[in-house]
Amino acid sequence: HEGSCEMGCDHTTCRKNHLWKAADQDKEEIKPGEKYCVNCTTLKAVRVNVVSKDAFCVNCYDTIHAHGWLAAQKWIPFDEWSKGWREMKGLAGSGEATYYFNPSTHEETYEKPLEMMLEDELREHKAFLEQRKNAEHQVKKVEKLQLQLEELQFEKDTKFFEDSQKQLAEQEELETLRELIRIKDEKGDNTSLLTIAKNPYRYYKNKAKQERRERALYRKQLLLSKKQKAKMGM
């Protein structure tokens, strides 16, 4: 008849062999925080495979893990599993690292949670966090001082360059003035008429050359003066 079981079971221990799909009202009643078996989705989960982290009812777990490599896997009660963090050890020889898993939040971490630490571990962990905080603070201070040092060095280099440029400009202006004085002194020399008469071409050629040189130096002096005034904002 409709709803009968081919295996003749009592509808509570072997749901997956039914020829009909159990209705929601046939599911076992569970409390908040509990869950149904991942295989039959009808009975309450009571065992958790520590490798796959899947939760099963007793019958489904025994059936699925009856043979092969699955038979060697371990399980823990669902009530124990669902309480906070759990240590998940890697398989021996597999190279897998131990990690921690929280079934209620589904969080995973390789760092041991505070809730699982012993009193001495917790004390050492807090001391480590304090030392790390202080170290990070010192690193920031050093970085700030390094930045200030670089800024001061830049200002020093800039000042040195500006002073050097100023000194070069003053030296160049001084040399220009000396050259002008020398030319004026040469122009002031009284050249005898006899000397001019001996070679007038050379005399006037040298005179023209001195005048051109004097004008060039005068223009240079004016240009330097303008640059100095511009730097002084005049």
Beta strands, then each sheet from edge to edge (+ up, - down):
strand 1: 47-49
strand 2: 55-56
strand 3: 75-77
strand 4: 86-88
strand 5: 99-102
strand 6: 107-109
sheet 1: 2+ 1- 3+
sheet 2: 4+ 5- 6+
end
